[in-house]
């Protein structure tokens, strides 16, 4: 079974990410725990919302507002990195947590790097599914603690340093 990093621990990945269908193709979502593309979820929302084993993944060019307040009806939302240089998923993750109050698993998928894990966690991402299944995840987990102190407020530390120093 594939592994991922979730909440700083290496765990079995219970979810399978479904690829985007071709433009003229309709995707039949089988039974089981699947993370479907946003376009599929939007097209089949009435049918899929009744299931508790469906998550949604957003591509870099898709906005958190497309899920909006319905985010908390989903057990998992994934944000995709088409390339490690595309940082739009950072903003999407933060919006899902702060604006829409998403409290479920927020997963990074696609082409992100170990150096980005610490920053992704500050934006609210708590699960990391690496594209390279051969990576030593024990080394990747260490990146979550690259820094011990931060000046700015963030999703997982809402009080800035100057307030923590002078309560």
C-alpha positions in Angstrom: 0.0 0.0 0.0 1.3 3.5 -0.8 2.5 5.7 2.0 2.2 9.4 2.7 3.1 11.9 5.4 0.1 13.0 7.4 0.3 15.2 10.5 4.0 14.6 10.6 3.7 10.8 10.6 4.2 8.2 7.8 0.9 6.4 7.2 -0.8 4.2 4.7 -2.6 6.1 1.9 -6.2 5.0 2.0 -7.2 7.3 -0.9 -6.7 7.0 -4.6 -6.4 10.1 -6.8 -8.3 9.9 -10.0 -6.9 11.8 -13.1 -8.8 14.4 -15.0 -11.0 12.9 -17.7 -10.6 14.0 -21.3 -12.8 17.0 -22.3 -15.5 14.8 -23.9 -15.2 11.9 -21.4 -17.4 11.4 -18.4 -15.9 9.8 -15.3 -17.7 7.0 -13.5 -16.5 7.1 -9.9 -16.4 3.6 -8.5 -17.0 2.6 -4.9 -14.1 3.2 -2.5 -12.1 6.2 -1.3 -11.3 8.4 -4.2 -10.1 11.9 -4.6 -11.8 13.2 -7.8 -10.9 16.2 -9.9 -12.9 19.3 -9.2 -14.6 19.2 -12.6 -16.0 15.7 -11.9 -17.2 16.7 -8.4 -19.0 19.8 -9.8 -20.6 17.8 -12.7 -21.7 15.0 -10.4 -22.1 16.9 -7.2 -25.7 15.7 -6.4 -24.6 12.1 -6.6 -21.2 12.4 -5.0 -22.1 14.7 -2.1 -24.1 11.8 -0.6 -20.9 9.7 -0.3 -18.5 10.1 2.6 -15.7 8.4 0.7 -15.2 11.1 -1.9 -12.6 13.9 -1.8 -11.8 16.6 -4.3 -8.5 17.8 -5.8 -8.0 21.3 -7.2 -5.6 22.0 -10.0 -3.4 25.1 -9.8 -5.8 27.1 -12.1 -8.9 26.2 -10.0 -10.0 28.4 -7.1 -11.0 27.5 -3.6 -14.2 29.5 -4.2 -15.4 26.8 -6.5 -15.8 24.6 -3.5 -16.5 27.4 -1.0 -18.7 26.6 2.0 -19.2 23.0 0.8 -15.5 22.3 1.7 -16.5 21.0 5.1 -18.7 18.4 3.6 -15.6 16.7 2.2 -13.2 14.5 4.2 -10.2 15.4 2.1 -9.2 18.1 -0.3 -6.0 18.0 -2.3 -4.2 20.8 -4.0 -2.1 20.0 -7.0 1.3 21.3 -7.9 1.8 20.9 -11.7 5.4 22.0 -11.2 7.3 22.8 -8.0 7.6 26.4 -9.2 3.8 27.0 -9.3 2.9 28.3 -5.9 -0.9 28.9 -6.4 -1.7 25.9 -4.3 -0.2 27.7 -1.3 -2.9 30.3 -1.6 -5.6 27.8 -2.3 -4.7 25.9 0.8 -4.7 29.0 3.0 -8.1 30.1 1.6 -9.6 26.7 2.3 -8.5 26.8 5.9 -9.0 30.5 6.7 -11.9 31.7 4.6 -13.9 28.5 4.2 -13.0 26.9 7.6 -12.0 23.5 6.1 -11.0 21.3 9.0 -10.4 18.0 7.1 -7.3 16.5 5.6 -5.7 19.0 3.2 -3.3 17.2 1.0 -0.5 18.4 -1.4 -0.2 16.3 -4.5 1.9 16.6 -7.7 5.3 18.1 -8.1 6.3 19.8 -4.9 9.7 19.6 -3.1 10.9 18.7 0.3 12.0 22.3 0.8 8.3 23.4 0.6 6.9 21.1 3.3 7.4 23.5 6.2 5.8 26.4 4.3 2.9 24.2 3.0 2.2 23.2 6.6 2.0 26.9 7.6 -0.6 27.3 4.9 -2.7 24.5 6.4 -1.6 21.5 4.4 -1.4 18.5 6.8 -0.8 15.6 4.3 1.8 15.1 1.6 1.5 12.6 -1.2 4.8 12.6 -3.0 4.9 11.8 -6.8 8.0 9.7 -6.3 6.9 6.5 -4.5 10.5 5.5 -3.9 11.4 8.5 -1.6 12.5 7.8 1.9 9.6 9.5 3.8 11.5 9.5 7.1 13.8 12.1 5.5 10.9 14.1 4.1 9.2 14.3 7.6 12.3 16.1 8.9 11.5 19.0 6.6 8.4 19.8 8.6 10.7 21.1 11.3 13.1 23.1 9.2 12.5 26.2 11.3 11.7 26.5 14.9 10.4 30.1 15.1 8.5 32.3 12.7 7.8 36.0 12.7 4.6 36.0 10.8 1.2 34.6 11.8 -0.1 31.6 9.7 -2.8 28.9 9.7 -1.0 26.7 12.3 0.3 29.6 14.4 -2.1 32.5 14.3 -0.2 34.7 16.7 2.8 36.6 15.3 6.1 36.5 17.1 5.9 40.0 18.6 2.6 39.1 20.3 4.0 35.8 21.6 7.0 37.6 23.1 4.9 40.4 24.6 1.6 38.9 25.7 
